Amino acid sequence: MGGPTFEFEPHNCFACGELNEHGLQLKLHLGERRSWTEFVLDERFEGWQGVTHGGILATILDEVMAWALVAEDNWGVTGRMTIDFKRPVAVGTSVRAEGWIVRNRRRLVDTAGQIVDSNGTLLASAEAVYVAANEERKRELMARYGVRIRNARATGEGLSK
């Protein structure tokens, strides 16, 4: 896979910020038109006993789909998202979340995402529409998060944040 790679300054985002001690602190990887993370959620994200809260799963899906835009040097905010919860996600389970771009429509970007367990079993899937930032806002965000773009070839593993 070819394309630019990105580096970021530490930040406080609930989902991916390493400075947020109460957040998920997801380690996101970027590839061509996609983003992914692997993680184990602990009990502090529990809904019903032993089960990860659906809102946390929604946050993770939103994050990997949104960073798929960044993987192609774009930024956007969630306009609409739908989720299908297929199976409960037990706390302590190792899972992988992936998001990818399905279609670009001017300033609207259609994405899809999924969470699977270590056996590849589908646990949740999502579709979302993101509203892409204009060039001025994109520059502001890149400056705020200290984004550095390198025009190196991306590997299948992507670049961790």
N, C-alpha and C positions, 0 to 999 in steps of 0.2 A: 504494500500500500504506500503510495506516495502522498506528499502534501506537507504543509507546514506543521511544526510542533510549537507548543506554547509552554511558558513558565509563568507562575503567578506569585505575588507576594502573599504572605499569610494574611488571612482576613477572618471575619466573624460570622459568616453565613451559617445558619443552623444546620444545613445539610452538608456542606463541603468545607466549611471554615475550620482550620486547625486551631484557631484562637478561641473558638466557642466550646468551653469545657462541658456544657450541657447538650451540645449538638451531636449529630451523627458522625462528624469528622470523616466523611467518605473520601477515599482516595480514588479520584476519578482518572480514567485513562481516555485519551482521545485517539481516534483513528480516522480514516477517511469517511466523513459524513456520519460519524457515530461516536458514542461514548459508552463506557462501561465501568463497573466497579464490582468488587467482590467483598463480602463482609459477613460478619456474624453479629446479630443484634442481641444485646443483653436484656436482662429483665426490666431495666428502666423504661423500655419501649413496649412493655406488655400492655395489652388490652385485657381480654378475658385471660384467666389464669393459663399461663404457658403459651399464649398466642400473641404474636406481634400485632400491635394496634394497626388497623387499616389505614389510618391517617399517616402513619410513619411510612408504610409501603407506598402510599400515594406521593409523599414527599420524595422518596427515593426515585420513583418513576419519573416524576416531574424533573428532578435534577439531571438524570442521565439523558432525557430527551432534550432538555434545554442546552446541555453542554454539547450535544451533537451539532447544534448550530455553531457554537464556538469553534468546533473542530474544522469548520469551513470558513473561519474568520468572520463570523456573524454573531450577533447578540440579539436576544429577544425576550419578551415577557409572555407568560402563559395567557392565552386568550380563552381557551376552552380545553378541558381534559375529561376523558371518560375512562373508567377503569373497570375491568372485569376481574373480580377476585375468584380464582379457580379453586384454591385450596388454602387452608389455614397455614400460616408460616410460624412454626414453633420458635420460641426464643431459644437461642443457642444453636440454631441451624445455620450451616454455611450455605449462602446463596450468592447468585450473580445477577446483577441488574444490567440491562443493555438498553440503549436508546439509539434510534437512527432516523435520518431524514427520509421521508417518503416522497415529498414533492415541495418545490419552491414555487410560490405564486406571488410575485412582486414582493410585497412586505409581509405576506403571510407564508408561514412554513408549516407544512404538515409533517408530523412525526409519529413514530410508534415506539413502543417499549415493552419489555417483559422482565419478569423476575422468574428465575428457574433455580431449582435446587442442584446439589452436586451431581445428581443422576440425570439432569436435564429435564426433569419434570416441571411443566409449566405451573407456576403458583399464582401469577397475576399478569395481566396484559393491559396495555393502555394505548390510547391514541390521543394526540393533542394538536392544537393549532397555536403557534407562537406568532406574535406580532414583532417583526424585526425592527430593531432600533435604527433610526436614521444615522447618517455618518457622524454628525456632531455628537450625538449621545453615545455612539459606539466609541468614539475617541475619548470621551469623558470616562466611560467605564473601563476602558483599557488603561487609562492613566490611574484611576482610582485603585484598581487591582494590580497595578504594576505589571501588566501583561507584556511579555516579550515574545515576539514571534520569531522563530528560526525556520529558515527554508530548508531544513534537513528532511531526509526521507523518514516518514513515520514507520515504526515497526508494527508488527501485529500486536504488540503489547501496548503501544502508545506511550505517552508521557504521563507519569504520575504528577499530580499536583501536590 
